[in-house]
Amino acid sequence: MTEPNLERIPTRREFCACCARSAALVAFGGAAACGGSPTSPSGSSTPLASASGSVSGRTISVSLASGALATVGGLAITQTSLGNFLLARTGDGTVTALTAICTHEGCTVSNMSGSQFVCPCHGSTFNTSGGVANGPANRALQQFPTQVANGVVTFTV
């Protein structure tokens, strides 16, 4: 008969510590940087260009002359004292203005992928009219009526 290979048996404290580390890894491992979660960003999004906006009362004005909004299809974020807003140049004389607050958990939507806005927190994507293209968000972003005149878009919040 061969003698069994007896390695040192861990103490109860060592066993419990090991179990706690394993549980933490399982609980937080998938959430670390939203890496393996099905609701995490895909990693293919890029930060939105910033568009400077001015505020007068509750009206925001943003120039379309230069930057990301100079051409149709351009997407940008404007940060004002009234909040953060997403802008999409949808035509020569049309721009969509949306709140930049994700309807999932209130993160600031500040990224883009192709022609969609992307929440960097959990990966929700929104089309240029604010509709949900991909969750976990299940409600559209609030849209504001816009007016375009003389190369400036204005909207009231």
N, C-alpha and C positions, 0 to 999 in steps of 0.2 A: 504494500500500500504506500501511496505517496502522501506526504504530509501536505495539508492545505496551505495555500499561500495566505497568510494572515497579515494584512496590512493594518496600520493603525486605524482604529475605529474612531471617527470623529466624536467629539463631546456633544452633548445636547446643545450647548451654546453655539458651537461651530455649525452644527446642522441647521439650527434656526436662522443663524446669520446667512447661511448659504441659501436657504429657502426664501428669506426676505429679499436678498439680492436678485434671485431668479424672478420673484413676483414683480419686483420693481422693473426689471428688464422687460418683462411681458407687458406690464401696464404702461410704461413710458417709452419703451423702445420704438413702437410704431408711431408714437406721437412726436418723437424727437424731430424737430424741424418739419413736422407733418410728412415725414419721409415715406412711410409705407401705408399710410391710411388711404382708403378709397376716396376720401374727401380732400386729399392734399393737392396742392398745386402741382402741375405736371413738370414744372421746371423749365418749360419752354416759353414762359412769358417774360416780357421785358418791362421796365418801368416806363410809365407814360411821360411824354414831354410835358413840361410845365408851360402854361400860357398865363401871362400876366393879366389880371383883371382889376378893374377899378369899381368902387362901390359908391353909389349915391342913393341914400335912403335904403330901400330894399331892392334896388335895381343894380345889376352887375353888367358891366360892359367889358368886352374882350375884343381886341383887334385881331382881324384875320389876315393882316398884311404879311406877316412873316411867321416862321416856325412851322410846327406840325399842322396848324389849321390853314395854311396858305393854299393847300390843294384839297380837292375833293377826296374823301377817304381818310383824311387826317384825324387823329385822336389826340386829346390832351386833357390835362387836369388843371383847373384853376383853383388856387387856394386864396380865399378872401376872409375878411372879418365876419362874413355871414355864413361861412362854411366852405367845404370843398365840393367842387362840382366837376363832372365829366362832360366834355364837349366832343361832339362828332360832326365833322364837316361832311354832310350827306349829299350836298349838291352845290352848284355855283352860288345860289342864294339861300341855302338852307343849312341850318346847324341844329343839332339836338343838344339840349342841356339836361343833365340828370344829376341827382344827388350822388355823391361819391360814397355814401354809407351803405355797406352791404346789408341786405335784409336778412342774412343768416345770423350773424352775431355782432353786427355793428362795426366791423373793421372798415378802414378806408380802402376803397377800391382804387388802386394806384398803378396797376399793371395792364398790359395789353398783350394779346396774342392774335396775330392777323388783324381781323376787323372786329375783335371782341374785347370787352373790358374784363379783366381778371382780378378777383380778390386774392391778394397774396396770403391771406390767413388760411383758407380752407379750399381754395381753388374754384369757387363759384365763378361762372362766366356769364356775361350779359351781352346781348346784342346792342346795336347802336340806338335802339329805341327804348332800351332799359329792360327788355324782357329777359327772363332767365333762359339761357342756352344750356346750362349744365349746373346742377346743384352742388352743394346741399341747399343753397338758397331756394326758396319756393315762391317768393314774391318778387315782382318787378321793382326796379329802382324808380323812385319818383321822378317824373319828367316835368319840365317847366316849359311853357310856351316861349318861343324865341322870335325875335325880329332881327333881320339883317338889313343894314343900310350903310352905305359908304364904307364898306369893308370892316364894319364893326357889328358883332352880335350882342344883343342885349336881352336880358331876361330878368324877371322879377320873382323873388322868393318870398 
